[in-house]
Amino acid sequence: MKLKSFDVIVIGAGVAGAAVAREMTKYALSVAVLEKNAEVACEVTKGTHAIVHAGLSVNPLTPLKNRGELMGAAMMGQLCADLDVKYQRIGKLLVAFDETQVAQLKALMQSAKRLGLMDIELIEDRSRLLEMEPNLNPDVIAALHTPNTGIVSPWGLVYGLLENAQDNGASVFVECAVTGIRWDAEAQRFLLDTRQGPFSAKYVVNAAGPFSDKVAAMVGDTSFQISLTRQEKVIFDKNYQGAVRHVVRMLNNMGAPGDFICPTVYGDLMAGVEVKPTDDFDACHTTQPGIEEHVLRSSARLIPTIPASAVIRPFSGVLNQCAGTGEFVIRSAPQLPRFLNFVLGGSGLTACYAMAQYLSLEVFPTVADAADLKTRGDFNPCRKDMPHVHDLEPEELAELIARDPRYGHVICRCETVTEGEIVEAIRRGARSVDGVKFRTRAGMGRCQGGFCGPRVIAILSRELQIPPEAVTKKGPGSYMVTALRDDHSVKGEAEHV
């Protein structure tokens, strides 16, 4: 295969890699993102809790993480406005059930203020707490209120960052796992072996998340190791929309923020989290004890009015962090300064943009040639999201349908997703059922794809010009169709708005 050459190659298309890619397109450099999966944002980012922390990370052993969380929270609103990504600043109540926990909240507040988080208060007036959160357990006696805590669409943020990077000239390659990296001293370039053939780059950014230590080891960097935890959560039915107004969280047995329940930017509620160490990234399963005895018990203690029967989906995700302190690793590999590790972890969603700027503005200039630090004068920071019928006013919807009648054909009843949206998602890069799901929410409602699933498969088959049995859930090996109807189709009827 022909060698593909770029100035900068970013390995990994989660929120970390997407943020770096966008930042690097501000330089007059060619940028490529290599993702081993068929879809972007389909590993750690997909399973995150979607909370934008306000800056309560106060560990003296993690100064970069502390900085990233505090600065990232301040930057997230403008970033999401520029990228047309769903984001809401709703605040957090970190609650106490006894005086010992109140003392722990006071200590957290003082530490956070010393690090720069000034917009924080301890509320000990229970009537005020119940006014702020009417369904809160009345046994709560105090709460630490951080009004700058927010919620965001994590996969929406990745799509926004990458689409904006592409608008600014970046290239994205999926199903492009990196299998080897070597440094060509004569050419002063890295040579990368991938599933799509050879690539060449002057600079490489390792944003491979849970696999970043393995990628670093390809160039002889064994300076850090990754540890993994599996985290179980649930989604509640939208019938309980509004039952929780803030991120409501309790302290764990270490006196740090632990289990939570909160709204999502889409209107449903999320609760978690049962955390277990794992050494298997693919161990994204849920357990009955984890969900029933931990997650649901904790959520009921926080908000007793939401029953376990309201759960529409349990799920889990695997989170990576650097073993030991959990500090971010943003530095060059020993002996190879142009190989830049960009490894986040806990609070990585919050910190991604701030830390991408730290990499591009503080770390990269120390290793780059002066000629490569020329910034572009035509960088466009804005991106427009695809239309979402559920969010449109009647007049806007009528205008959209007049331009394209497919926006009048409902495919997903639960989330009011139309054929036009699914086609647009495919145009923007969706190649699987999950790719459509996370771009449009088709299949995320109460029936979890029971109604719309066959219709989504049929549209993917038609638009990608592949047989239905070749359509996958999330890439090779996850095929959706094992048998076809007599007419060899999975076609279903659509409804009109």
N, C-alpha and C positions, 0 to 999 in steps of 0.2 A: 504493500500500500504506500501511497505517496506521503512523504513526511509533511506534517502540518506544523507550521512555525508561528509562534507568538512571542511577544515580549514577556508577558506575564501569564502563567497558568495557575489557576486556583483549583485545588483538588477538593471536591465536596460541594454539594448544592443544598445544604441546609441553611439555616438563618445566618450562621457564621460565614460560610463561603459566599452567600449571596450579598451580604453586607460588604465584604472585602471587595468582591468583584465590582460593585457599584462605585466604591471609593476609588479603586484603581483606574476606572475609566475617566476620572477627573484629570489624569495625566495623559499626555499625548503618546500613549502606548497601546499596542494591540493586546487584548485581554481575552482569555478563554476560560471557561469553567468546565471541568470534567466531573461527571456524576456517574457512579457505577450502576445506579438503579434506572428503571425505565421512566420514573417520575422524579421531579425535584421535591424537596421538603417531605420525603416519605419515610424518614427514620426518626431520629431524636426529636426534630421539630414537630413532627406530626403528633407525637404523644405528649407534648408539654402541657402544662396547666394553663398557659396563656395569660398568666398574671405578669404585669409590669411592676416590679417591686420599686418602692419609693427610696430605698437606700438604707435599710436596716442592717445590712451586712457590715459588721463591725469587727471582724476577726483581724487582729494585728498581723497574722501570718498571711493574709490575702489582700495586700494593698491594691493590686490591680483589680481584683474582683470588687472590692469596696468602691473604688473609683468608678469602675464601669457601671455598677448598679446606680450610684448616685447621679452620674452624668447621663446615663442612658435614660433614666426616668424623666429627666428634664428635657431631653431631646426628642422623646418618642412622639409627642403630640405633633410637632412640626413635621417630623419625618413622615408620619402617617397621613398628614394633610397633603404633603407634596406627592405622595404615592397613591393617594385615594384608597387607603386601607382602613378597615373598620378599627376604631380605637375609642375607648371611653375612659375618662378619669373618674373613677367612682369611689375611691378611698378604701381604706382597710381598717377593720376593727380587730385588733389582736386582743383576745379577751382573757380575763382572769376569773377563776371560780373561787379563789380563796386568797387570804392575805399574803401567803408565800408567793403566789403568782403575781400579786400586785407589786410586791417588792422586785420581782424579776422584770416586770414591765418598766418600773422606774429606772432600773439599772440600764435596760436597753435604751430607754429614752435619752438618758444622759450620755451614753456612749455615742448614739446616733447624732446628737447635737454637737458633740465634740468633733465629729467627722464632717459636719456641715449640713446635716438635715435639720433645719430649723422649724419647718412647718409640720410640727408634730405635737400632740397633746395627750395627756392622760385624763380620761373621763371617768370619774367615780360617781357621777350622778346617774343612778339607774333609770330614773324617769327620762332623762335626756337620751340615754342609750336606747330605750324602748321607743322613743320618738324617732330616732335615727333608723332603727331596725326593729319594727314592730313585732316580728316573729322570733326575735332573739330569745333564747332560754332565759327566763327570769332569774335563774340561779347565777347568772353572770353579774359580778359586783363591780367590775371596772373593765376598761378597754383602752388600749393605746391606739389613737386615731392618727393615721397617716393619710391625709387627703390626696396626696399625689400618687397613690397607688392606682394603677389602671389595669384594664383588660384589653387585649388585642387579638386579632385573628393571626395566629402564628404562621399558618400556611399562606394566608393572604399577604403577610409581610414578605415572605420569600418570593411570592409571585411578583409583588410590586417592586422589590429590589432588583430581581433578575430581569424583568421586563424593562425597567428603566435602564439597567446596565446594557441590555441589548439595544435599546433605542440610542444609546451612546456609543455603540460600536462593538460591544462584547459579543462573543459567540458562546453558546451553551451546547455541550455534547452530553447526551444521556446514553445509558448502556455502554459506558466508556470507562470501565474499571481500569485503574492503573495497576499493572503487574510488576513493574520494575522501573527504577530510576537510576541513571548514572550521570556523572559529571564529565563532560568532554573538556578537558583543560585547554586543549589547543583551540577549540572553537569558542571557549568560554560560555558554554551553554549546557543546559540539562537536556538529556535525551530520555523520554518517557515511553515505555512500552505499555500499550493499552489494548483493550478488546477491539478498538477501532483502528489499530495500526499505530505507527510511531508519531510522537509529538516532540517538538523542540521548544525550549523556552529559555530566556535569559534569567528569569526569576520564577521561582515556584513558591506558592503559598499553600501550606498544608493545613486545610480546614476540614479534615476528614472525620472530625468528631470522635466517635467510639473506636475508630480504626486509625486515628492519627499517630499513635505510637508505632503501629505497624508500618505506616507510610514513612514515618521518620526513620525507622530502622533500615529502609531501603537505601538510604544514603549514609548509613552508619551512625545515626543519631539515636542513642539509647539513654538520653538524659532524663527522660520522663516515662512514666507508665500510666496507663488509663485503668481506672476502676469503674465498674458498672453497677447500677442499681435498677431493679425493676419496680415500677411504681404503678399501683392499681388505682383506678378512678371510676366514677360513674357519671352518666348524663341523665338528668331528670326531664320528664315530659314538659313541654312548653305550657301546659295547663297551669303550671306553677310559676309562670313568668311574673316577676314582680314580688315574689315571696321573699326574696333576698335582694337587698339594694347595694350592699358593699361586699368586698371580699371579707368574709368573717373567718377568723382563724384562731386556733387555740395553741397554747404552748405545749411543746413536747417535754419529755422527762429530762431534757438537758436545758430547759429554760429558753429554747429557741422556737421560732415559728414552726408549727407542725401542721396538723390536719386542717382542712379548710372546706368551705362551701362558698360558692360565688356565682354571679351571673356570667354568662358569656356574651360576647358582642352580638350573638345571633338570637338572644332571647331565652334560651333554655338555661338550666342550672347545671353546674359541675361540682362534684364533691370528691375529695380524696384526702389522704393518700396513704396507702399501705406500701412501705418501702422495704425491699429485701435485696441484699447483695446478690449479684449473679456474675458468672463468668461467661455467659452465653448471650450475645446480643439478640439472637433470634428467639429468646425466651419471653416473647410478648404475649403471655397467656394470663388470664385472670384465675383466681382461686376462690372457692366458696368461702373459706375462712377469711381471706383477705378482703373480700367485698362485704360479706354479711357481718362478720365479727369485728371488723375494723372500720372500713370506710363508712358503712351505713350506720354503725353505732356512733361514730364520731359526728357524722352529719346530723343525726337525731339529737345529739347532746347540744349541738350549736343551734339548730333550728328544728325544734320538736314537731312542728306542724307539717313537715314534708314526709310522707310515708314511704317506706321501702318499695311499695307497689308502684310508685311513680317512676322508677328507673326504666329507661328505655334502652340503655346500652351500658354495660360495663366494658372497660377497656384498660389496657396497660401500655406503658411505653418504657423504654430503657434510656436512662440518663447516664451520660459519661461525665467524669471529672478526672482531673489529674490525681493519682494516688497520693496519699499523704495529707497535705493541707487543703487540697481542692483549689489552689490558686490557679489563675489563668496562666497559660504558657504562651507568650507572644514574644518570640525571639528567634534569632538565627540558629541554625544547626552548627555545632562546633565544627570548625574547619571548612564549612561551606556557608559563608554569610549570605549568599543569595537564595538559600533555601530557608524560608521563613515559616516557622510553626505558628499557627493561630488556633489555639485550643482553649475553648471556653469551658462550659460545664454548667453547674448550678448558677442561676441568674443570667445565663447566656442570652436568653431571649431579650431580657431587659438591656443587657450591656452590649449587644452585638454592634450597634451603630457607633456608640462611643469608642469601643475598642477597635473597630475597623478604622476609625479616624486616627486613633493612637498608632495603629500599625502604619497607615499611609503617610501620616504627617510627622511622626517621631521616630519610628523604627526604620521604615523603608529608606528615608533620606540618608541614613548612616551607612547603608550598604550599596545604594544605587549610584550609577555613574551620573555625573552632573547633567549630562545631556538628557538623561531619562527623567529628570525632575521638572521638565517643562510642562506646565499645566495648560489645559485646553481653554480656549476662550468661548467655545460653543457648547459647553456641558449643559445639558438640560436636566434639572433636578426633578421634574414633574412627570408623572405618568397617570393616565386615566384608566380606571378599572372598567371591566366589561359591565354591561347593564345587568341589573338584578331586578327582575319583575316584581318580586315581593316588596321591594323598597320604593317603587315608583308611585308617584301620584297618578290619578286616572288620566289626566291630560297628557302626562309624559308617556304613559303606557300606550295610549291611543296613537300618539305620534310615532312611537317605536313600531307598533304593529302595522301602521300604514307604510312604513319603510320596508318592513320585513314581516310578513304574516306568521312566520314561524314563532315569533314572540307571543302569539296568541294561542299556541297549542301547548297546554299544560302536560308535562310528562311526569313530574313528581308532585302529587297532590299535597303531601304533608308540608313541603317547603315552598310550594308554588314556583316550581322551576319549569321553564318552557324549553321547547325544542330549539328556539333561537339561542338561548343561553348555552345549551349543550354544544351546539355547533360552534359558537364563538369560543367556548372553552377548548375545543379540539383545535381550532385555528390558532389559539395561543399556546398550544403545546401538550394538551392532555392526550395521552395515548392508551389509557386504561380506564376501567370503571372508577378506580380510586382517583385518578387524575381528574375525571369529571366531577366526582363527588366533592373533592376538596375545593374545586374552583367554583362550584355552583350550589352545593349542599344537596344535590339530588341523592337521596338515599340516607340522609342524616335525620330524618324525621321519625315519627312514632312507629311507622311500619318498617323502618330500617331497610328500605329498598324492596320490600315485598311486592309493591305495586309497580314501581318505576324501573326496577332492575332489568327486566327483559327489554323494555323500551330503550334504555340507555345502551344496552348491548347492541340492539338493532341500529341505533344511530351511529355508534362507533364503527360498526361493520360497514355501514354505508359510506360514511365520511372518510374512513381510512382505506376503503376499498380492500377489505380483508374479509374472509368468511367468518361467520359468528363464532365458530369454534376456535378461531385464532384470537378472539378478544380475551384479554386477561383482566384480573382484578387489579394487579399492581406490577405486572411485568412477567417475563418468562417463568413458567412453572406454576402460574396461578390462574389457569384457564377456568372460564366461567361456565362453558356449555359442554356437557358430555353427551347430549342427545338432542337432535332436532325434531321438529314436528314433521308430519308427512310432506308438507310443502317446503321443507328444508329452511324454515325461517324461525325467527323468534320475535316477529313483528307484533306489536300491540297497538291498540287504538289510543289516540291521544284525546284529551279534552280541550275544549276551547275556553279561554278566559271568560 
